């Protein structure tokens, strides 16, 4: 138990509330351990019928992980960063395999680590305040916490587009691509939570009763374009397709991609290719842990955090600076399996 995670049983509902609003509920190792402990305690408890994940305050569900800690660790021996990934990914897997229904309220910013908490939930509620993104390529990281599993299973290469560009999407688009299962206006969320706490068995009926209209998904007008232009066999092929497309939208994507870490673009591309072929979520998470254990100590992550989060000059100097400079051997070394004693494993 930590005051940054509030875990309690209310009626027949196990409720976990993220409570670090000053940091947009960015996850720490202690927070992940606290959530894991609560979920394990409730897993076999017949008094708990449903789990609710929400957050305090109004700014967002969860902006990700504690990036500064990861960068500080990566600049040293990387041990604290690897511990965080190991514990966080076990939590992600526990939620993915959880035997009881979970409802996550994605009311506000839902990025990075917040995606890892919400995507395994059976019910994922978006509001007009929801902003979903996997922005990791902009800081030399990669879309982890199960991104390799979820993103390639979205329609029309939209997941790959999200992974490479870090694009932010709102509620209607979240419903379009399967990130959100339901849309409820934020003003009605408190009443919906109360109704679920009173009668968790009626959760599906209640979601139908409270359902709002998120409007037309803006992404729909670009869906065919994404399907065509992000179908390439490499990041270079995608860039070439965008260059020949000659549309304002394609030019905007090129501009965005030019700001990202070339190394991480290629890491994310391969991650999604392998994740699409993974036979289980655990297999995907073991792959992501091997990537994370290495990428967190590479120059691009340290530099990305400096440029975007610490000094905020937004002028990272990537190494290598071009896609052509990122060799297959470099990517192979990042994806190589870890020695068995260092590899990730699910909770026993």
CORKA-V835824 format. One record per pair of residues at least 6 apart in sequence whose ideal C-beta (glycine too) atoms are under 8 Angstrom apart, sorted by the first residue. I is the first residue (numbers start at 1). J is the second residue. Records with the same first field share a line. If there is no record, write none. Layout:
# CORKA-V835824
I->J ; J
This chain:
# CORKA-V835824
1->7 ; 34 ; 37
2->30 ; 31 ; 34
3->19
4->18 ; 19 ; 20 ; 28 ; 30 ; 31 ; 34
5->16 ; 17 ; 18 ; 19 ; 31 ; 34 ; 35 ; 38
6->15 ; 16 ; 17 ; 19 ; 56
7->14 ; 15 ; 16 ; 17 ; 34 ; 35 ; 37 ; 38
8->14 ; 15
9->15 ; 42 ; 47 ; 48
10->197
11->197 ; 198 ; 200
12->47 ; 48 ; 49 ; 50 ; 200
13->48 ; 49 ; 50 ; 51 ; 52 ; 196 ; 197 ; 200
14->38 ; 39 ; 42 ; 45 ; 48 ; 50 ; 51 ; 52
15->51 ; 52 ; 54 ; 197
16->35 ; 38 ; 39 ; 51 ; 52 ; 53 ; 54
17->54 ; 55 ; 56
18->25 ; 31 ; 53 ; 54 ; 55 ; 56 ; 61 ; 62
19->25 ; 55 ; 56
20->26 ; 28 ; 31
21->55 ; 56 ; 57 ; 59
23->63 ; 66
24->59 ; 60 ; 62 ; 63 ; 109
25->55 ; 56 ; 60 ; 61 ; 62 ; 63 ; 114
26->62 ; 63 ; 64 ; 65 ; 66 ; 67 ; 113
27->62 ; 64 ; 65 ; 66 ; 88 ; 113
28->65 ; 66 ; 69 ; 84
29->80 ; 83 ; 84 ; 87 ; 88
32->84 ; 87 ; 88 ; 90 ; 91
33->87
35->91 ; 117
36->87 ; 90 ; 91 ; 94 ; 347
39->51 ; 91 ; 94 ; 95 ; 98
40->94 ; 347
42->48 ; 51 ; 100
43->98 ; 99 ; 100
48->100
49->100 ; 101 ; 200 ; 201
50->100 ; 101 ; 102 ; 103 ; 196 ; 200 ; 203
51->98 ; 100 ; 101 ; 102 ; 103
52->102 ; 103 ; 105 ; 193 ; 196 ; 197
53->102 ; 103 ; 104 ; 105 ; 117 ; 118 ; 121
54->61 ; 104 ; 105 ; 107 ; 193
55->61 ; 62 ; 105 ; 107 ; 108
58->107 ; 108 ; 129 ; 186
59->108 ; 109
60->107 ; 108 ; 109 ; 110 ; 114 ; 129 ; 131
61->104 ; 105 ; 106 ; 107 ; 108 ; 109 ; 110 ; 114 ; 117 ; 118
62->109 ; 110 ; 111 ; 112 ; 113 ; 114 ; 117 ; 118
63->109 ; 111 ; 112 ; 113 ; 114
64->111 ; 112 ; 113 ; 114
65->84 ; 88 ; 112 ; 113
66->84
67->139 ; 305 ; 309
68->305 ; 309 ; 310
69->80 ; 81 ; 84
70->80 ; 81 ; 84 ; 296 ; 301 ; 305
71->296 ; 301 ; 302 ; 305 ; 306 ; 309 ; 310
72->80
73->79 ; 80 ; 81 ; 82 ; 84 ; 296
74->81 ; 296 ; 297 ; 298 ; 301 ; 302
75->297 ; 302
78->293 ; 296 ; 297
81->292 ; 293 ; 296 ; 297
82->292 ; 293 ; 296
85->144 ; 288 ; 289 ; 292 ; 293 ; 296 ; 344
86->289 ; 344
88->113 ; 116 ; 145
89->116 ; 144 ; 145 ; 285 ; 288 ; 289 ; 344
90->344 ; 346 ; 347
91->116 ; 117
92->116 ; 117 ; 120 ; 145 ; 146 ; 285
93->281 ; 282 ; 285 ; 346 ; 347
94->346 ; 347
95->102 ; 117 ; 120 ; 121
96->120 ; 146 ; 281
97->281 ; 346
98->120
101->122 ; 123 ; 203
102->120 ; 121 ; 122 ; 123
103->121 ; 122 ; 123 ; 124 ; 125 ; 196 ; 203
104->117 ; 118 ; 121 ; 123 ; 124 ; 125
105->125 ; 127 ; 189 ; 193
106->114 ; 118 ; 124 ; 125 ; 126 ; 127 ; 130 ; 132 ; 174 ; 179 ; 180
107->125 ; 126 ; 127 ; 129 ; 130 ; 186 ; 189
108->127 ; 129 ; 130 ; 131
109->131
110->118 ; 130 ; 131 ; 132 ; 133
111->131 ; 132 ; 133 ; 134 ; 135
112->134 ; 135 ; 136 ; 144 ; 145
113->145
115->132 ; 134 ; 145 ; 146 ; 147 ; 150
116->144 ; 145 ; 146
117->145
118->124
119->146 ; 150 ; 179
120->146
122->181
123->181 ; 182 ; 203 ; 204 ; 207
124->174 ; 179 ; 180 ; 181 ; 182
125->180 ; 181 ; 182 ; 183 ; 184 ; 189 ; 192 ; 207
126->132 ; 171 ; 174 ; 175 ; 179 ; 180 ; 182 ; 183 ; 184 ; 214
127->171 ; 183 ; 184 ; 185 ; 186 ; 189
128->170 ; 171 ; 185 ; 186 ; 214
129->186
130->170 ; 171 ; 174 ; 180
131->168 ; 169 ; 170
132->168 ; 169 ; 170 ; 173 ; 174 ; 179 ; 180
133->162 ; 166 ; 167 ; 168 ; 169
134->143 ; 147 ; 151 ; 162 ; 163 ; 166
135->166 ; 168
136->142 ; 143 ; 144 ; 166 ; 264 ; 268
137->143 ; 163 ; 164 ; 165 ; 166 ; 260 ; 261 ; 264 ; 265 ; 268
138->166 ; 259 ; 260 ; 261 ; 304 ; 308
139->261 ; 301 ; 304 ; 305 ; 307 ; 308 ; 309 ; 316
140->261 ; 263 ; 264 ; 295 ; 298 ; 299 ; 300 ; 301 ; 302 ; 303 ; 304 ; 305 ; 316 ; 318
141->264 ; 295 ; 296 ; 301 ; 304
142->264 ; 267 ; 268 ; 271 ; 288 ; 291 ; 292 ; 295
143->151 ; 162 ; 163 ; 268 ; 271
144->288 ; 291 ; 292
145->288
146->281 ; 284 ; 285 ; 288
147->163 ; 268 ; 271 ; 272 ; 275 ; 288
148->271 ; 272 ; 274 ; 275 ; 278 ; 284 ; 287 ; 288
149->275 ; 278 ; 281 ; 284
150->159
151->159 ; 160 ; 162 ; 163 ; 272 ; 275
152->159 ; 160 ; 272 ; 273 ; 275 ; 276
153->159 ; 178 ; 276
154->162 ; 177 ; 178
155->177 ; 223 ; 227
156->223 ; 224 ; 226 ; 227
157->226 ; 227 ; 230 ; 231
158->177 ; 219 ; 223 ; 226
159->177 ; 272
160->230 ; 268 ; 269 ; 272
161->167 ; 226 ; 230 ; 253
162->169
163->268 ; 269 ; 271 ; 272
164->230 ; 235 ; 238 ; 257 ; 260 ; 265 ; 268 ; 269
165->253 ; 256 ; 257 ; 260
166->256 ; 260
167->256
169->177 ; 179 ; 219
170->214 ; 218
171->180 ; 183 ; 214
172->183 ; 214 ; 215 ; 216 ; 217 ; 218
173->179 ; 217 ; 218 ; 219
174->180 ; 214
175->181 ; 183 ; 214 ; 217
176->217 ; 219 ; 220
177->219
181->207
182->207 ; 210 ; 211
183->211 ; 212 ; 213 ; 214
184->192 ; 207 ; 210 ; 211 ; 212
185->212
188->210 ; 212
191->210
192->206 ; 207 ; 210
195->202 ; 206 ; 210
196->202 ; 203 ; 206
199->206
219->226
222->249
225->245 ; 247 ; 249 ; 250
228->241
229->238 ; 241 ; 242 ; 245 ; 250 ; 253
230->238 ; 241
231->241
232->238 ; 240 ; 241
234->269
235->262 ; 265 ; 266 ; 269 ; 323
236->323 ; 324
239->254 ; 257 ; 323
242->250 ; 251 ; 253 ; 254 ; 257
243->250 ; 254
257->265
259->314 ; 316
261->300 ; 304 ; 316 ; 318
262->318 ; 320 ; 321 ; 322 ; 323 ; 325 ; 326
263->298 ; 300 ; 318 ; 319 ; 320 ; 326 ; 330 ; 331
264->295 ; 300
265->323
266->323 ; 326 ; 331
267->291 ; 295 ; 331 ; 334 ; 335
270->331 ; 335
271->287 ; 288 ; 291
274->284 ; 287 ; 335
275->284 ; 287
278->284 ; 287
282->346
285->344 ; 346
286->343 ; 344 ; 345
287->335
288->344
289->338 ; 343 ; 344
290->334 ; 335 ; 336 ; 337 ; 338 ; 343 ; 344
291->334 ; 335
293->338 ; 342
294->333 ; 334
295->301 ; 334
298->334
299->319
300->316 ; 318 ; 319
303->316 ; 317 ; 318 ; 319
304->316
306->316
307->313 ; 314 ; 315 ; 316 ; 317
308->314 ; 316
320->326
337->343
338->344
